[in-house]
């Protein structure tokens, strides 16, 4: 399978739409817990909480396609693609929003290494950790070994999330973005993506045979995640109830990835060209969409439009993707190739 695959690129396209949707839903999600807006956000979040786990699974899947992984070469090549755009856009965000940070080395270091400059830069830090771990993952030679490592990572991640979100709520690791930075919070997805490619799971007759059950399993897990979200909200942990890292949301994300693996043979015949284009450029959209949020919010408020939080969050998603895509289209036509790689990723 070639690394450039419309099917998997389209899934990345759907995933970046989910990312934008998650951040757009922060607006109704800040309303009172008994309001329609909050309940709308809580429900929709359960369907789109697959975003970061899916991106990590896909990154692992692409890494698993390499026959041989040499530590230095692999890490260097991946970080060279990942970090320059991240650093550029971090300085853009900081320069536009908090220029005083540029004069404070400690604050600027937090902006870069904790992802606070972009606001959601934690994902880049997490992915960089996964890249560094990949040569070690590639040395595991047995299915049992992979399974044990993934199970250990899943347990460590769940313990970390639940302990700090529910019991040590005043600890720095209980707040965003620190609670999302440790690689083990997300670990099994990257590793499982790697295993799925290495062991050719998209060709698995077992997954194809049980595909309807896998889709039903995903919907069941989404329902369970909504119930857990309601329970956590009632326990005064509404943010955790919304999150991607609670147990049922992680389970739903895993079920969805399994279903998509099983559906590869039946869905790959569709080209998904538009979604694939968005997926191939999802990193640029990820890095820039919060800037577009800010611009749209200013235009919206200056227009004197009354903001219904639900309507606004729904409208914000396609508008943001359209603006980011237009900016990308222009950048690819006016910037030299070397600059394009840094600006667009």
Residue pairs with C-beta under 8 A, 6 or more apart in sequence:
1 65
1 197
1 202
3 62
3 65
4 280
5 268
6 268
6 271
6 272
6 273
6 276
7 264
7 267
7 268
7 270
7 272
7 276
8 58
8 61
8 62
8 279
9 272
9 275
9 276
9 277
9 279
9 280
10 272
10 275
10 276
10 279
11 54
11 58
11 260
11 279
12 54
12 55
12 58
12 278
12 279
12 280
12 282
13 272
13 274
13 275
13 276
13 277
13 278
13 279
13 282
14 275
14 279
15 50
15 51
15 54
15 55
15 58
15 279
15 282
16 51
16 278
16 279
16 282
16 285
16 286
16 321
17 278
17 317
17 321
18 48
18 49
18 50
18 51
18 54
19 51
19 52
19 55
19 120
19 285
19 286
19 289
20 285
20 289
20 316
20 317
20 320
20 321
21 44
21 48
21 313
21 317
22 45
22 48
22 49
22 51
22 244
23 120
23 289
23 290
23 293
24 293
24 313
24 314
24 316
24 317
24 320
25 41
25 44
25 45
25 242
25 313
26 41
27 309
27 312
27 313
27 316
28 35
28 37
28 38
28 40
28 41
28 309
28 310
28 313
29 37
29 38
29 41
29 42
29 45
29 238
29 242
30 38
31 37
31 38
31 41
31 309
32 38
33 233
33 238
36 310
37 309
37 310
38 238
40 310
41 242
41 313
42 226
42 229
42 230
42 233
42 241
42 242
43 226
45 229
45 242
46 222
46 223
46 225
46 226
46 229
46 249
46 252
47 222
49 225
49 243
49 244
49 249
49 252
49 253
50 244
50 252
50 253
50 256
50 257
51 244
52 123
52 126
52 186
52 244
53 186
53 189
53 244
53 250
53 253
53 254
53 257
54 189
54 253
54 256
54 257
55 123
55 127
55 282
56 126
56 127
56 130
56 186
56 189
56 190
56 193
57 189
57 190
57 192
57 193
57 196
57 253
57 257
58 193
59 127
59 130
59 190
59 193
60 130
60 134
60 137
60 189
60 190
60 191
60 192
60 193
60 194
60 195
60 196
60 197
61 193
61 194
61 196
61 197
62 193
62 197
63 69
63 74
63 78
63 131
63 134
63 138
63 193
63 194
63 197
64 193
64 194
64 195
64 196
64 197
64 198
65 197
66 74
66 138
69 134
69 135
69 138
70 135
71 135
74 131
74 134
74 135
75 131
75 132
75 134
75 135
78 131
78 134
79 128
79 131
81 341
81 345
82 124
82 127
82 128
82 131
82 345
83 124
83 128
84 341
84 342
85 283
85 284
85 287
85 341
85 342
85 343
85 344
85 345
86 118
86 121
86 124
86 287
87 112
88 342
88 343
89 118
89 287
89 288
90 111
90 112
90 117
90 118
90 121
91 102
91 117
92 291
93 117
93 118
93 119
93 290
93 291
94 101
94 102
94 108
94 111
94 117
95 102
96 291
98 111
101 107
101 108
101 111
101 117
102 108
108 117
110 116
111 117
112 121
113 125
114 121
114 122
114 125
114 177
114 178
114 181
115 121
115 122
115 123
115 124
115 125
115 177
115 181
116 177
118 124
118 287
118 290
119 290
120 177
120 286
120 290
121 177
122 176
122 177
122 180
122 181
123 180
123 286
125 181
126 180
126 181
126 183
126 185
126 186
129 183
130 183
130 187
130 190
133 183
133 190
134 194
137 146
137 149
137 191
137 194
138 194
140 146
140 149
143 195
143 199
146 191
146 195
149 191
150 187
150 188
150 191
150 192
150 195
151 188
153 184
153 187
153 188
153 191
154 187
154 188
154 250
156 184
156 187
157 182
157 184
157 185
157 186
157 187
157 188
157 245
157 250
158 247
158 250
160 173
160 182
160 184
160 185
161 179
161 185
161 240
161 245
161 246
162 247
164 171
164 173
164 174
164 179
165 174
165 179
165 237
165 239
165 240
165 243
166 235
166 237
166 240
168 174
172 178
173 179
173 182
176 239
179 185
179 245
180 186
180 245
185 245
186 245
188 250
188 254
189 253
189 254
189 257
192 254
192 257
193 257
195 201
196 202
196 257
196 261
201 207
201 261
202 261
202 262
202 264
202 265
203 264
203 265
204 261
204 262
207 214
207 258
207 261
207 262
208 262
208 265
208 266
210 262
211 259
211 262
211 263
211 266
214 255
214 258
214 259
214 262
215 259
217 255
217 258
217 259
218 252
218 255
218 256
218 259
220 255
221 248
221 251
221 252
221 255
222 252
224 248
224 251
224 252
225 246
225 248
225 249
225 251
225 252
227 248
228 241
228 246
228 247
228 248
228 249
229 241
229 242
229 246
230 241
231 241
232 238
232 240
232 241
232 246
233 241
240 246
243 249
244 250
244 253
278 285
278 321
278 325
281 325
281 328
281 344
281 345
283 344
283 345
284 324
284 328
284 343
284 344
284 345
285 321
285 324
285 325
285 328
287 345
288 324
288 327
289 320
289 321
289 324
292 319
292 320
292 323
292 324
293 316
293 320
295 323
296 316
296 319
296 320
296 323
300 307
300 312
301 307
328 344
331 340
331 343
331 344
332 340
332 344
335 343
335 344
